[in-house]
Each structure stands twice: as structure tokens, then as C-alpha cells.
Amino acid sequence: MVRDAAQLYTIEGIAAALIMILTAFFVVNATTVYTAGDSHISDMQLEILGSDALKMIDTAPNSTVGKSPLQTIVEQDDTETFKTLFLNLTNNRTDIGPDRIQFSTNVSYHNTVFGVDTIESYPFVSSRALTGGEHAVRVTKWVIVNKRLPLGSPFPSEDRAVLVEVLIWRD
């Protein structure tokens, strides 16, 4: 008489192997994948960093009297001071070495000449040229300055609101 108990153990072993292979397959496929929807988190962090840096530069040493450093920088076109302050604030880390944040700044203003209203802007300063391959985030700050605009115009300087727009990205 032939016994068929060994066949049952063989079928049970094959079924167990298939279960283990399928479990391993599902575990590997269930790993976290970085999707495009998650990219907004790093964008928000970069935007908050840039916004905080602009707010700090626009805070006057004495809140009752005097101008903020940002007002003075824009009025005097002091690009090097802005570059130094902004890079020091954004690239400061507690980790080893500074961060790799770069920026490009424009100043925009409302101009009325001979009854024609236009919005004009001029490049202010950048830490590196924007090539177009960077993933930049825009940060803006309105500043009241006493300045002659457009630059080099014969009109007298006056108090006006200008928009300081900074595009920041991480290299």
C-alpha cells in the first residue's frame, strides 16, 4: 500500500512558500514613495525662512523712531548690505557648515507719469544668477521709502510704497 502523507506535506510547503513570497512582495511595494504632492512641505519651509528674514531686516532697532535697515537699504540702493544680511539670516544653521540658499531680488513700484499709470520694477541684487532650472519660492515685503523713482528721474523724492520681491531657492 502506498501512503500519500508526503504529498500533503509537499503541497503545504509550497503554499507556505507562496504566502511568504507574496508577503515580502507586499511589504516591498508598501514603502513610502516621495510624490509631487509632498514637495509643498519643503517649499513652505523655504518660504517661511525667507519671510522671516525679510521681517527681521525690516524691523527698526527702535520701534518709535528711525527707519528699518530694509528701508535704508532700498533708499540708498545698498545692495551689498542687503546681500550680506539676507544670506547671513537664511544660511545660518546649527549643523556643520552653512546652508546653500541663493536669492534674486527685484523692487517694484507704482509710477504715474503724465497721467499714465504703470507698474515698474528693477533688479536689485542677487547672490547668483537665476538660470531657470531652480525651484524658486517667492517672498515679498512692502516697504515705505523716500526715494526718487524711476531711478535717475528729474522728479523729487517722495514717500512711496515699494514691493521688495525675493526669489529664493536651495542649491
FIDRENKOL-970497 format. One line per field, with one value per atom (N, C-alpha, C): x, y, z; atom name. Coordinates in Angstrom, 2 decimals. Example, Ala and Ser with C-alpha at 12.3 -4.5 7.8 and 13.67 -1.06 7.14 Angstrom:
X 13.19_12.30_13.20_12.85_13.67_12.90
Y -5.69_-4.50_-3.30_-2.25_-1.06_0.03
Z 7.80_7.80_7.80_7.08_7.14_7.87
name N_CA_C_N_CA_C
END
This chain:
X 0.84_0.00_0.90_0.51_1.29_0.64_1.51_0.99_1.12_0.10_0.12_0.32_0.80_1.04_2.16_3.15_4.26_3.78_2.81_2.28_1.60_0.91_0.24_1.26_2.36_3.41_4.05_4.19_4.77_3.86_2.59_1.62_1.57_1.62_1.61_2.87_4.01_5.27_5.24_4.71_4.61_3.67_2.54_1.59_2.23_2.98_3.65_4.70_5.44_6.44_5.77_4.66_3.94_3.43_2.94_2.48_3.63_4.80_5.95_6.43_6.43_6.85_5.88_4.57_3.58_3.68_3.92_4.10_5.30_6.41_7.61_7.33_6.60_6.24_5.40_4.39_3.53_4.30_5.20_5.99_6.90_7.55_8.45_7.67_6.51_5.71_4.99_4.94_4.26_5.19_6.42_7.35_6.90_7.34_6.95_7.65_6.88_7.42_7.21_8.25_8.15_7.37_6.22_5.37_5.44_4.95_4.96_4.10_3.11_2.26_2.98_4.08_4.83_5.83_6.05_7.06_6.66_5.38_4.95_5.48_5.83_6.32_7.67_8.60_9.89_9.73_8.78_8.52_8.02_7.13_6.60_7.70_8.57_9.66_10.59_10.89_11.76_11.08_9.77_9.03_8.99_8.80_8.77_10.14_11.20_12.56_12.81_12.45_12.65_11.80_10.55_9.66_10.16_10.63_11.19_12.44_13.28_14.49_14.13_13.15_12.73_12.12_11.33_10.74_11.82_12.85_13.92_14.71_14.95_15.67_14.80_13.47_12.57_12.17_12.78_12.48_13.46_12.92_13.77_14.35_15.58_16.18_15.36_14.78_13.93_12.58_11.55_10.27_9.57_9.96_9.28_9.95_11.24_11.97_12.92_13.06_14.06_13.49_14.35_13.98_14.55_13.92_14.42_15.61_16.46_17.57_17.10_15.96_15.46_15.07_14.44_14.10_15.36_16.36_17.61_18.32_18.31_18.97_18.32_16.98_16.29_16.44_16.38_16.54_17.92_18.94_20.32_20.87_20.06_20.50_21.76_21.75_22.90_22.76_23.12_22.91_23.80_25.00_25.92_25.46_24.92_24.41_23.22_22.31_21.17_21.64_22.57_23.07_23.68_24.49_25.14_24.12_23.18_22.18_21.30_20.81_19.89_20.57_21.79_22.49_22.86_23.25_23.57_22.34_21.17_19.96_19.44_19.52_18.93_19.87_21.16_22.11_22.67_22.17_22.65_22.02_22.85_22.38_23.18_22.60_23.35_24.15_23.89_24.60_25.99_26.79_28.13_28.00_28.57_28.57_27.27_27.32_26.11_25.22_23.98_23.04_23.43_22.74_23.08_21.94_21.38_20.26_20.78_20.19_20.53_19.28_19.45_18.30_18.51_17.41_17.41_16.31_16.62_15.70_15.33_14.05_13.54_12.78_12.75_11.96_10.92_9.65_8.57_7.88_7.37_6.70_5.67_4.74_3.71_4.23_4.12_4.65_3.53_3.37_2.41_3.18_3.26_3.94_2.96_2.69_1.80_0.44_-0.08_-1.39_-1.46_-0.34_-0.31_0.21_-0.62_-0.23_0.44_1.60_2.32_2.92_3.15_3.89_5.26_6.29_7.65_8.47_9.53_10.42_11.83_12.76_14.17_14.86_15.83_16.57_17.40_17.36_18.08_19.41_19.39_20.63_20.32_21.33_21.17_22.48_22.35_23.55_24.12_23.27_23.68_22.62_23.03_22.08_21.08_19.84_18.77_18.78_19.02_19.17_17.87_16.90_15.62_15.43_16.49_16.36_16.11_16.18_15.99_14.50_14.20_12.82_12.74_12.35_12.36_11.01_11.05_9.87_9.89_8.74_8.66_8.26_9.00_8.70_8.67_7.65_7.54_7.36_7.70_7.54_7.32_6.25_6.01_6.84_7.47_8.33_8.01_7.89_7.70_9.08_9.42_10.72_10.53_11.50_11.54_12.60_12.14_13.08_12.57_13.50_13.17_13.05_11.84_11.59_10.84_11.11_12.12_13.52_14.46_15.84_16.36_16.95_17.52_16.49_15.26_14.24_14.44_13.94_14.09_13.08_12.13_11.12_11.72_11.20_11.76_11.42_12.21_11.94_10.71_9.98_8.77_8.55_7.73_7.40_6.51_6.87_6.08_6.29_5.32_5.40_6.04_7.03_7.66_7.54_7.52_7.42_8.78_9.36_10.63_10.26_10.63_10.29_11.57_11.63_12.82_12.44_13.15_13.02_14.15_13.81_14.85_14.76_15.91_15.99_17.21_17.20_18.31_19.10_20.42_21.28_21.45
Y -1.15_0.00_1.23_2.22_3.46_4.52_5.23_6.28_7.63_8.46_9.78_10.92_10.71_11.76_12.69_12.19_13.03_14.05_13.71_14.66_15.83_15.54_16.60_17.58_17.06_17.94_18.79_18.23_18.97_20.12_19.85_20.89_21.98_21.58_22.55_23.41_22.84_23.59_24.59_24.20_25.10_26.26_25.98_27.04_28.02_27.52_28.40_29.26_28.68_29.45_30.55_30.25_31.27_32.40_32.05_33.07_33.97_33.39_34.19_35.10_34.60_35.40_36.56_36.27_37.34_38.38_37.95_38.89_39.79_39.22_40.01_41.00_40.58_41.44_42.63_42.37_43.45_44.41_43.91_44.76_45.68_45.15_45.97_47.02_46.69_47.66_48.68_48.45_49.37_50.43_50.53_51.54_52.92_53.94_55.32_55.82_56.41_56.98_58.48_59.26_60.72_61.15_61.75_62.16_63.66_64.13_65.57_66.34_65.69_66.34_66.66_65.98_66.24_67.37_67.86_68.90_70.22_70.44_71.71_71.92_70.86_70.99_71.72_71.31_72.00_73.41_73.61_74.96_75.88_75.37_76.19_76.52_75.57_75.85_76.93_76.86_77.85_79.22_79.24_80.50_81.14_80.35_80.88_81.43_80.73_81.20_82.55_82.68_83.94_85.06_84.75_85.76_86.25_85.34_85.73_86.59_86.26_87.05_88.47_88.60_89.95_90.73_90.06_90.74_91.22_90.41_90.81_92.00_92.00_93.12_94.37_94.21_95.36_95.81_95.28_95.69_96.76_97.92_99.03_98.73_99.19_98.96_99.58_100.75_101.42_101.61_100.96_100.95_102.30_103.23_104.53_105.55_105.44_106.42_105.70_106.22_105.69_104.77_104.47_103.61_102.22_101.28_99.92_99.79_98.78_98.58_98.36_97.69_97.46_98.77_99.68_100.99_101.73_101.76_102.44_101.78_100.47_99.74_100.06_100.07_100.33_101.80_102.71_104.13_104.44_103.82_104.12_103.12_102.19_101.14_100.44_100.10_99.45_97.94_97.47_96.06_95.12_95.53_94.64_94.38_95.42_95.22_94.27_94.44_93.53_92.10_91.94_90.60_89.94_90.70_90.16_89.79_90.71_90.44_89.26_89.23_88.17_86.81_86.73_85.45_85.00_85.93_85.56_85.01_85.60_85.14_83.83_83.63_82.43_81.23_81.45_80.33_79.93_80.52_80.22_78.91_77.94_76.65_76.26_75.38_74.84_73.62_73.12_71.97_72.41_71.48_71.80_72.50_73.68_74.43_75.17_76.21_76.97_76.25_76.71_76.18_76.69_76.25_76.65_77.42_78.40_79.16_80.33_80.50_81.59_82.44_83.67_84.54_85.51_86.07_87.12_88.10_89.40_90.40_91.43_91.79_92.88_93.85_95.12_96.14_96.64_96.60_97.06_98.26_99.15_100.35_100.82_101.64_102.23_103.56_103.78_105.01_105.69_106.98_107.78_108.90_108.83_109.86_110.39_111.69_112.35_111.66_111.27_110.66_109.19_108.58_107.16_106.35_105.42_104.57_103.31_103.01_101.78_101.17_99.89_99.19_98.88_99.37_99.18_98.46_97.82_97.14_97.20_97.00_96.93_95.88_95.19_94.19_94.89_94.33_94.96_94.28_93.03_92.29_90.80_90.01_88.56_87.94_86.78_86.08_85.23_84.83_84.03_84.22_84.13_84.30_83.16_83.50_82.51_81.95_80.64_80.04_79.45_79.23_78.68_77.23_76.55_75.16_75.03_76.14_76.10_76.06_75.52_75.53_76.66_77.84_79.05_79.28_79.96_80.35_81.87_82.51_83.97_84.44_85.44_86.07_87.57_88.27_89.71_90.47_91.75_92.65_94.06_94.71_96.10_96.99_98.00_98.90_100.34_101.24_102.66_103.32_103.92_104.56_105.97_106.82_108.16_108.12_107.99_107.74_108.36_108.71_109.21_108.02_107.82_106.72_107.25_106.79_105.81_106.33_105.42_105.77_106.79_107.86_108.89_109.85_109.82_110.72_112.14_113.15_114.53_114.90_114.01_114.29_114.21_114.99_114.95_113.63_113.32_112.09_112.32_111.24_111.30_109.96_109.99_108.74_107.91_106.66_105.76_104.33_103.51_102.09_101.34_100.54_99.69_98.25_97.35_95.92_95.28_94.76_94.04_92.57_92.03_90.65_89.84_88.76_87.93_86.51_86.03_84.63_83.86_82.86_82.10_80.64_80.01_78.59_78.01_76.70_75.98_75.28_75.52_74.86_73.40
Z 0.00_0.00_0.00_-0.80_-0.93_-0.05_0.69_1.58_0.89_1.00_0.35_1.34_2.53_3.52_3.08_2.36_1.90_0.89_0.08_-0.90_-0.21_0.88_1.62_2.21_2.73_3.28_2.17_1.00_-0.12_-0.54_-0.66_-1.05_0.03_1.30_2.40_2.37_2.05_1.96_0.81_-0.33_-1.49_-1.17_-0.52_-0.15_0.83_1.80_2.77_2.08_1.12_0.38_-0.43_-1.07_-1.83_-0.92_0.24_1.20_1.62_1.90_2.30_1.17_-0.06_-1.21_-1.43_-1.35_-1.51_-0.39_0.83_1.95_1.71_1.29_1.00_-0.14_-1.16_-2.28_-1.81_-0.97_-0.48_0.43_1.26_2.14_1.33_0.33_-0.50_-1.27_-1.77_-2.53_-1.65_-0.36_0.53_1.11_0.64_1.15_0.72_1.44_1.16_-0.09_-0.95_-2.18_-2.12_-2.42_-2.44_-3.67_-3.44_-4.55_-4.74_-5.86_-6.14_-5.14_-4.58_-3.59_-2.29_-2.01_-0.79_-0.95_-2.15_-2.37_-1.75_-1.49_-0.92_0.49_1.19_2.56_2.57_1.72_1.67_1.11_0.20_-0.31_0.79_1.63_2.72_3.72_4.01_4.94_4.39_3.10_2.47_2.43_2.18_2.15_3.53_4.56_5.93_6.30_5.91_6.20_5.53_4.26_3.55_4.10_4.44_5.01_6.35_7.19_8.49_8.32_7.35_7.11_6.68_5.78_5.35_6.51_7.35_8.51_9.47_9.67_10.58_10.01_8.70_8.09_8.11_8.10_8.09_9.49_10.51_11.88_12.32_12.69_13.12_14.50_14.75_16.07_17.20_16.93_17.90_17.22_17.72_17.01_16.99_17.84_17.86_16.95_16.75_15.95_15.01_13.82_12.92_11.86_10.92_9.81_10.03_9.39_9.46_8.51_8.72_7.80_6.36_6.16_4.80_4.13_4.86_4.29_3.86_4.71_4.39_3.21_3.17_2.08_0.74_0.69_-0.58_-0.97_-0.01_-0.33_-0.88_-0.33_-0.74_-1.75_-2.20_-3.13_-2.62_-1.35_-0.71_-0.90_-2.08_-2.42_-1.62_-1.34_-0.62_0.81_1.48_2.83_2.83_1.86_1.76_1.53_0.61_0.29_1.53_2.25_3.45_4.52_4.81_5.84_5.47_4.23_3.84_3.85_3.31_3.30_4.71_5.58_6.96_7.69_7.43_8.12_7.56_6.26_5.67_5.68_5.65_5.58_6.93_8.00_9.33_9.81_10.18_10.69_11.91_12.70_13.84_13.43_12.24_11.72_11.24_10.82_10.32_8.98_8.88_7.63_7.37_6.56_6.24_5.24_5.15_4.17_2.79_1.74_0.37_-0.27_0.43_-0.09_-0.92_-2.10_-3.01_-3.22_-3.74_-3.92_-5.07_-5.53_-6.54_-6.14_-6.11_-5.60_-6.66_-6.70_-7.54_-6.66_-7.07_-6.40_-7.40_-7.03_-7.90_-7.27_-8.11_-7.61_-8.63_-8.16_-8.99_-9.50_-10.79_-11.39_-12.18_-11.95_-12.72_-13.40_-14.72_-15.49_-16.53_-16.46_-17.41_-17.48_-16.32_-16.24_-16.61_-16.92_-17.29_-16.10_-15.63_-14.50_-15.01_-14.46_-14.81_-13.55_-13.61_-12.56_-13.14_-12.50_-12.98_-11.92_-12.35_-11.42_-11.95_-11.05_-11.44_-10.59_-11.19_-10.40_-9.33_-8.14_-7.02_-6.79_-6.35_-6.11_-6.12_-6.45_-6.39_-5.93_-5.31_-4.86_-5.98_-6.90_-8.04_-9.12_-10.36_-11.46_-11.47_-11.71_-11.82_-13.22_-13.35_-14.67_-15.20_-14.36_-14.78_-14.37_-13.99_-13.56_-12.07_-11.35_-9.91_-9.57_-8.42_-7.92_-6.90_-7.37_-6.53_-5.88_-4.74_-3.99_-3.85_-4.00_-3.94_-2.56_-2.06_-0.78_-1.03_-0.50_-0.75_0.55_0.50_1.66_1.15_1.59_1.26_2.19_1.61_2.38_1.97_2.95_2.67_2.63_1.48_1.32_0.78_1.05_0.48_-0.60_-1.84_-2.92_-4.21_-5.06_-6.39_-7.33_-7.83_-8.75_-9.96_-11.15_-11.53_-11.27_-11.23_-10.93_-11.94_-11.45_-12.32_-12.87_-12.36_-12.89_-12.33_-13.03_-12.56_-11.47_-11.18_-10.18_-8.77_-7.83_-6.47_-5.77_-4.75_-3.99_-3.13_-2.91_-2.11_-1.42_-0.36_0.32_-0.59_-0.74_-1.57_-1.11_-1.44_-1.10_-2.26_-1.94_-2.94_-2.45_-3.41_-3.09_-3.33_-2.27_-2.37_-2.56_-3.71_-4.06_-4.13_-3.37_-3.33_-3.79_-4.78_-5.19_-4.52_-3.72_-3.02_-3.41_-3.45_-3.78_-3.10_-3.00_-2.38_-3.48_-3.52_-4.50_-4.17
name N_CA_C_N_CA_C_N_CA_C_N_CA_C_N_CA_C_N_CA_C_N_CA_C_N_CA_C_N_CA_C_N_CA_C_N_CA_C_N_CA_C_N_CA_C_N_CA_C_N_CA_C_N_CA_C_N_CA_C_N_CA_C_N_CA_C_N_CA_C_N_CA_C_N_CA_C_N_CA_C_N_CA_C_N_CA_C_N_CA_C_N_CA_C_N_CA_C_N_CA_C_N_CA_C_N_CA_C_N_CA_C_N_CA_C_N_CA_C_N_CA_C_N_CA_C_N_CA_C_N_CA_C_N_CA_C_N_CA_C_N_CA_C_N_CA_C_N_CA_C_N_CA_C_N_CA_C_N_CA_C_N_CA_C_N_CA_C_N_CA_C_N_CA_C_N_CA_C_N_CA_C_N_CA_C_N_CA_C_N_CA_C_N_CA_C_N_CA_C_N_CA_C_N_CA_C_N_CA_C_N_CA_C_N_CA_C_N_CA_C_N_CA_C_N_CA_C_N_CA_C_N_CA_C_N_CA_C_N_CA_C_N_CA_C_N_CA_C_N_CA_C_N_CA_C_N_CA_C_N_CA_C_N_CA_C_N_CA_C_N_CA_C_N_CA_C_N_CA_C_N_CA_C_N_CA_C_N_CA_C_N_CA_C_N_CA_C_N_CA_C_N_CA_C_N_CA_C_N_CA_C_N_CA_C_N_CA_C_N_CA_C_N_CA_C_N_CA_C_N_CA_C_N_CA_C_N_CA_C_N_CA_C_N_CA_C_N_CA_C_N_CA_C_N_CA_C_N_CA_C_N_CA_C_N_CA_C_N_CA_C_N_CA_C_N_CA_C_N_CA_C_N_CA_C_N_CA_C_N_CA_C_N_CA_C_N_CA_C_N_CA_C_N_CA_C_N_CA_C_N_CA_C_N_CA_C_N_CA_C_N_CA_C_N_CA_C_N_CA_C_N_CA_C_N_CA_C_N_CA_C_N_CA_C_N_CA_C_N_CA_C_N_CA_C_N_CA_C_N_CA_C_N_CA_C_N_CA_C_N_CA_C_N_CA_C_N_CA_C_N_CA_C_N_CA_C_N_CA_C_N_CA_C_N_CA_C_N_CA_C_N_CA_C_N_CA_C_N_CA_C_N_CA_C_N_CA_C_N_CA_C_N_CA_C_N_CA_C_N_CA_C_N_CA_C_N_CA_C_N_CA_C_N_CA_C_N_CA_C_N_CA_C_N_CA_C_N_CA_C_N_CA_C_N_CA_C_N_CA_C_N_CA_C_N_CA_C_N_CA_C_N_CA_C_N_CA_C_N_CA_C_N_CA_C_N_CA_C
END
